[in-house]
Amino acid sequence: MLESKWAGNFDWSGLAESASTPSINHKGLLRQSIVVQSDDAPSESTQAAKTPTEDILNRTRRQIRLEGKAVETERTYCSTIKAYIRMTLQRTGKTPEQVGPSAITHYLNYLALDKGVASGTQKLALNASVFLHRRVFDHGEFTINPPTPARDYRRPPTVLTRPEIDKLLECLAGTWKLVAELMYGAGLRVSEAVAIRIKDIDLGQGIIQIHDAKGGKHRVVPLPKALAPKLEHRLADLKKWHEECLAKDTARVHLPGSLARKYPKADMDFIWSFLFPAAKLCAHPRTGAYARYHLLEDSMGRQIKRAAKQAALTKRVTCHTLRHSFATHLLEANVDIRTVQQLLGHADVSTTMIYLHVAKNKGAGAPSPLDL
């Protein structure tokens, strides 16, 4: 059997990654795929079909959305609350609503002693469970017994040197390389980079608009000048491809629910297309309508891990490592920390200051006696 030469060199794994379909729990589609019921009394058949866990999670999602909290908050709170309900049911045979706020301490102790979680995870569980009892169960103000504190440590961020960044980027190609260059060059999270739309790129002013980032915040970051020619070329290619897709009726993209209702034809407009579109159309989790989505974060993460292994890097490299490196290299270049904070989108400068310690105090912050 004859094998084509191009087949052996083609990036088949990259093609498969770019054709991945997002799950219903993906933050971009979660609120369109998981619909909450109103607070009206449900029918007897609906009420009988619901488990206690499903009922509590539905009420939790509804309260979170009524208060305008971020999608990521909904995802993490519901995941934590689901585990909280399961553990309480196994321990007492009752739901947290029936047991009351005293169940919180038992759950936090379980996380610290049995699961060995970090303090941040325990703090998240505390916030989620308190929200559940106060805002969903309407238990009002209450006090709980202090739980056993989880281990408190903060792992210093992994930062690549500039030569290591070059090695990593050399092991990436095409779209994956451009995404990585944007993450490093503009300090973007992987979720922000893959979700960029055409309208967010302003080559004239040299900026990129980031919408609905962590915490539902928006910000503007400078577009790396070194990437301007690549982006200009990519936009031209995408425009041509969009026109071809229009002729085949395959140019639709997924839009937020409210926007799709307000502008019914916006999903066919080029400016709403993704800068890094997926290779195939996927069905909307609720309506079933086929449209195009962007590359998935997990797919990009696997590409970065594969490139780090190919580059023989001895550090633990993830997509977020590029963001860590962006911040550290700017601080090493004497860029003001407040400017770095603004570019990263941090609400508190103390979050940004960890990079200052990495940049100013290499290693342990003191010379080795072997070097004296």
C-alpha atoms as one frame of an Amber mdcrd trajectory, in Angstrom:
protein
   0.000   0.000   0.000   1.440   3.344  -1.076   1.557   6.189   1.434   1.545
   9.818   0.388   4.562  11.805   1.568   2.418  14.677   2.775   0.336  12.349
   4.963   3.307  11.509   7.139   4.130  15.171   7.745   0.559  16.409   8.191
  -0.503  17.465  11.679  -3.339  14.977  12.095  -3.475  15.428  15.873  -3.723
  19.197  15.425  -6.622  18.736  13.016  -8.398  16.506  15.512  -7.820  19.042
  18.286  -9.186  21.903  16.189 -12.341  19.887  15.477 -13.175  19.202  19.142
 -16.734  19.966  20.248 -17.259  21.965  23.475 -19.116  20.308  26.341 -22.292
  21.762  27.813 -20.228  22.817  30.855 -17.938  25.014  28.763 -18.222  28.498
  30.222 -19.073  30.004  26.847 -22.175  27.822  26.488 -23.026  26.840  30.067
 -25.833  29.354  30.615 -27.342  28.569  27.237 -27.192  24.812  27.739 -28.172
  24.532  31.421 -31.520  26.288  31.850 -32.838  27.036  35.338 -36.484  26.701
  36.204 -38.475  29.608  37.565 -39.456  29.860  41.203 -43.048  29.001  40.308
 -44.313  25.807  41.861 -43.455  22.929  39.502 -45.925  20.283  38.502 -46.146
  17.101  40.567 -44.537  15.024  37.803 -41.598  17.439  37.467 -41.158  17.597
  41.228 -41.183  13.815  41.542 -38.587  13.392  38.799 -36.117  15.753  40.506
 -33.567  14.492  43.003 -32.726  16.657  46.049 -29.324  17.426  44.542 -30.809
  18.538  41.216 -33.364  20.721  42.986 -30.733  22.466  45.136 -28.394  22.997
  42.183 -31.243  24.471  40.122 -32.083  26.907  42.922 -28.400  27.766  43.325
 -27.920  28.497  39.625 -31.024  30.644  39.609 -29.846  32.737  42.571 -26.354
  33.136  41.086 -27.793  34.391  37.802 -30.260  36.721  39.540 -27.342  38.310
  41.405 -25.362  38.720  38.177 -22.375  36.648  39.238 -19.819  35.465  36.679
 -20.177  32.221  34.733 -16.981  30.876  36.289 -18.453  31.551  39.740 -21.513
  29.535  38.792 -19.414  26.650  37.535 -17.101  26.470  40.556 -19.830  27.079
  43.147 -22.132  24.424  41.678 -19.303  21.894  41.445 -18.344  22.528  45.091
 -21.952  22.541  46.312 -22.652  19.255  44.523 -19.782  17.619  46.431 -21.008
  19.263  49.656 -24.503  17.831  49.183 -23.147  14.366  48.364 -20.896  14.253
  51.442 -23.675  15.513  53.753 -26.165  12.966  52.394 -23.663  10.145  52.907
 -22.860  11.278  56.464 -26.337  12.129  57.767 -28.856  10.939  55.208 -30.134
  14.510  55.011 -29.494  17.467  52.721 -27.539  20.524  53.931 -30.836  22.429
  53.998 -32.249  19.954  56.520 -29.062  19.738  58.614 -28.445  23.485  58.692
 -25.240  25.594  58.679 -23.525  23.217  61.125 -22.864  20.906  58.164 -20.398
  23.456  56.767 -17.753  22.784  59.427 -17.946  19.015  58.883 -17.478  19.503
  55.153 -14.515  21.861  55.562 -12.877  19.428  58.010 -13.455  16.613  55.530
 -11.679  18.594  52.802  -8.706  19.450  55.021  -8.218  16.088  56.764  -9.465
  13.477  54.285  -8.833  15.173  50.949  -5.749  17.193  51.888  -6.797  20.197
  49.819  -4.986  23.538  49.783  -6.257  26.539  51.705  -7.595  28.153  48.542
  -9.831  25.161  47.833 -11.104  25.148  51.407 -11.791  28.891  51.216 -13.738
  28.392  47.983 -15.810  25.654  49.653 -16.516  27.990  52.577 -17.691  30.805
  50.298 -19.866  28.472  48.218 -21.494  26.776  51.220 -22.141  30.076  53.015
 -23.729  31.437  49.829 -25.892  28.306  49.665 -27.195  28.618  53.218 -27.638
  32.397  53.213 -28.876  33.162  49.721 -30.500  29.904  48.594 -31.750  28.298
  51.821 -32.431  31.710  53.418 -30.956  30.670  56.764 -30.025  34.277  57.539
 -26.979  35.199  59.618 -25.275  32.344  61.448 -21.988  31.312  63.001 -20.098
  28.050  62.586 -17.383  26.319  64.551 -13.908  27.113  63.171 -12.832  24.266
  60.888  -9.426  22.621  60.776  -7.374  24.914  58.506  -6.040  23.394  55.290
  -2.371  23.655  54.402  -1.527  27.196  53.461   1.064  27.645  50.779   1.364
  29.360  47.445   3.475  27.723  44.808   5.705  30.267  43.028   4.816  30.649
  39.339   6.823  28.786  36.728   8.572  31.272  34.443  10.392  30.479  31.209
  13.484  32.365  30.127  13.444  34.121  26.778  15.532  31.351  25.098  13.082
  28.778  26.504  10.159  30.765  25.113  11.826  30.717  21.700  12.363  26.945
  21.889   8.740  26.385  22.860   7.376  28.544  20.044   9.644  26.837  17.502
   7.948  23.523  18.330   4.513  24.950  17.533   3.175  25.684  14.066   0.353
  27.482  12.327  -2.631  28.536  14.397  -1.307  26.981  17.599   1.873  29.043
  17.381  -0.038  32.276  16.836  -2.259  31.597  19.874   0.835  30.945  22.007
   2.520  34.112  20.710  -0.549  36.136  21.666  -0.659  34.596  25.136   2.971
  35.474  25.739   3.046  38.755  23.794  -0.118  40.222  25.344  -0.322  38.336
  28.659  -3.607  36.634  27.799  -5.211  33.705  29.535  -5.800  30.791  27.181
  -9.572  31.294  27.491  -9.147  34.914  26.423  -6.831  34.148  23.510  -8.937
  31.455  21.825 -12.168  33.465  22.211 -10.945  36.607  20.397 -13.330  37.703
  17.650 -12.453  39.660  14.518 -14.041  42.832  15.922 -11.688  42.708  18.931
  -8.563  43.207  16.786  -7.691  46.846  16.007  -4.592  46.902  13.795  -4.843
  50.672  13.317  -4.576  51.515  17.016  -2.517  48.434  17.812  -4.801  47.089
  20.535  -6.801  43.971  21.385 -10.069  44.215  23.308 -10.667  41.449  25.830
 -14.322  40.904  26.758 -15.932  38.842  29.518 -12.619  37.819  31.044 -12.250
  36.398  34.549 -14.818  38.001  36.795 -16.776  39.226  33.755 -14.334  42.111
  33.325 -13.209  43.851  30.125  -9.825  45.357  29.334  -7.630  46.560  26.483
  -4.122  45.195  25.878  -1.508  46.310  23.346  -1.224  44.247  20.199   2.387
  43.052  19.835   3.931  44.877  16.862   5.835  41.748  15.881   2.506  39.940
  15.353   0.783  42.683  13.342   1.852  41.315   9.913   0.790  37.777  10.903
  -2.586  38.978  12.131  -3.139  41.096   9.025  -2.402  38.080   6.832  -4.656
  35.860   8.959  -7.545  38.326   8.781  -7.264  38.363   4.979  -7.336  34.552
   4.873 -10.285  34.403   7.252 -12.194  36.963   5.177 -11.738  34.850   2.056
 -12.728  31.691   3.922 -15.782  33.457   5.363 -17.017  34.351   1.881 -16.609
  30.722   0.826 -18.536  29.586   3.887 -21.311  32.090   3.150 -21.779  30.488
  -0.249 -22.078  27.067   1.443 -24.244  28.375   4.313 -21.629  27.291   6.874
 -20.529  30.733   8.099 -22.614  30.894  11.275 -20.857  31.288  14.630 -22.152
  30.800  18.152 -23.198  34.023  19.895 -24.348  34.786  23.442 -28.085  34.155
  23.773 -29.172  37.762  24.302 -27.064  39.017  21.389 -28.409  36.352  19.051
 -31.963  37.405  19.895 -31.263  41.111  19.452 -29.339  40.736  16.184 -30.646
  37.594  14.454 -28.239  37.926  11.501 -25.107  38.781  13.480 -24.016  35.134
  13.495 -23.316  35.461   9.739 -21.377  38.738  10.055 -17.617  38.468   9.550
 -16.754  40.759  12.467 -18.370  38.307  14.911 -16.309  35.397  13.596 -13.605
  33.982  15.833  -9.954  34.711  15.144  -9.243  31.047  15.885 -12.306  29.151
  14.649 -12.801  25.429  15.090 -12.404  23.217  12.033 -16.002  21.985  12.056
 -19.467  23.160  13.000 -21.019  21.945  16.227 -24.607  21.831  17.439 -25.858
  24.336  19.971 -26.482  22.407  23.222 -30.019  23.758  23.604 -31.351  24.776
  20.187 -29.498  22.152  18.144 -28.587  24.772  15.514 -25.211  24.141  13.884
 -22.624  26.915  14.030 -18.889  27.347  14.462 -17.130  27.757  17.797 -13.533
  28.661  18.661 -10.622  26.366  19.470 -10.981  24.813  22.902  -8.715  25.647
  25.830  -7.981  21.981  26.513  -6.845  21.477  22.927  -4.400  24.382  23.223
  -3.165  23.010  26.527  -2.311  19.664  24.947  -0.445  21.411  22.149   1.630
  23.401  24.667   2.427  20.270  26.670   3.447  18.418  23.505   5.655  21.336
  22.389   7.336  21.589  25.805   8.190  17.902  25.660   9.525  18.260  22.120
  11.611  21.284  23.176  13.069  19.189  26.031  12.106  21.775  28.649  12.627
  20.519  32.188   9.984  22.798  33.732   6.293  22.119  34.167   4.863  24.143
  31.292   1.188  25.001  30.839  -0.653  27.695  28.912  -0.600  29.893  32.019
   3.207  29.681  32.095   3.238  32.032  29.101   1.211  34.578  31.069   3.561
  34.210  34.053   6.525  34.767  31.736   4.881  37.850  30.192   4.486  39.529
  33.581   7.945  38.589  34.856   9.753  39.718  31.711   7.961  43.082  31.769
   8.965  43.648  35.385  12.547  42.681  34.562  12.413  45.349  31.851  11.479
  47.909  34.572   7.864  48.313  33.497   5.776  49.831  36.309   3.956  47.188
  38.373   0.670  49.101  38.146   0.898  48.939  34.372   1.500  45.187  34.518
  -1.453  44.851  36.894  -3.692  46.658  34.428  -2.487  44.569  31.475  -3.093
  41.332  33.372  -6.514  42.451  34.586  -5.749  41.850  38.270  -8.154  43.475
  40.715  -5.504  43.695  43.455  -1.864  44.641  42.985  -0.879  42.036  45.595
  -1.701  39.363  43.015   0.754  40.962  40.589   3.463  41.375  43.229   4.287
  37.664  43.200   5.934  38.249  39.809   7.975  41.062  41.347   9.504  38.578
  43.783  10.293  36.162  40.951  11.872  38.921  38.847  13.899  40.602  41.586
  14.835  37.616  43.742  16.020  34.778  41.572  16.229  31.493  43.418  16.041
  31.981  47.189  16.977  35.669  47.006  20.508  35.139  48.326  23.772  33.883
  46.777  24.996  30.361  47.333  28.104  30.027  49.519  29.669  28.086  46.661
  29.541  31.269  44.601  31.072  33.539  47.219
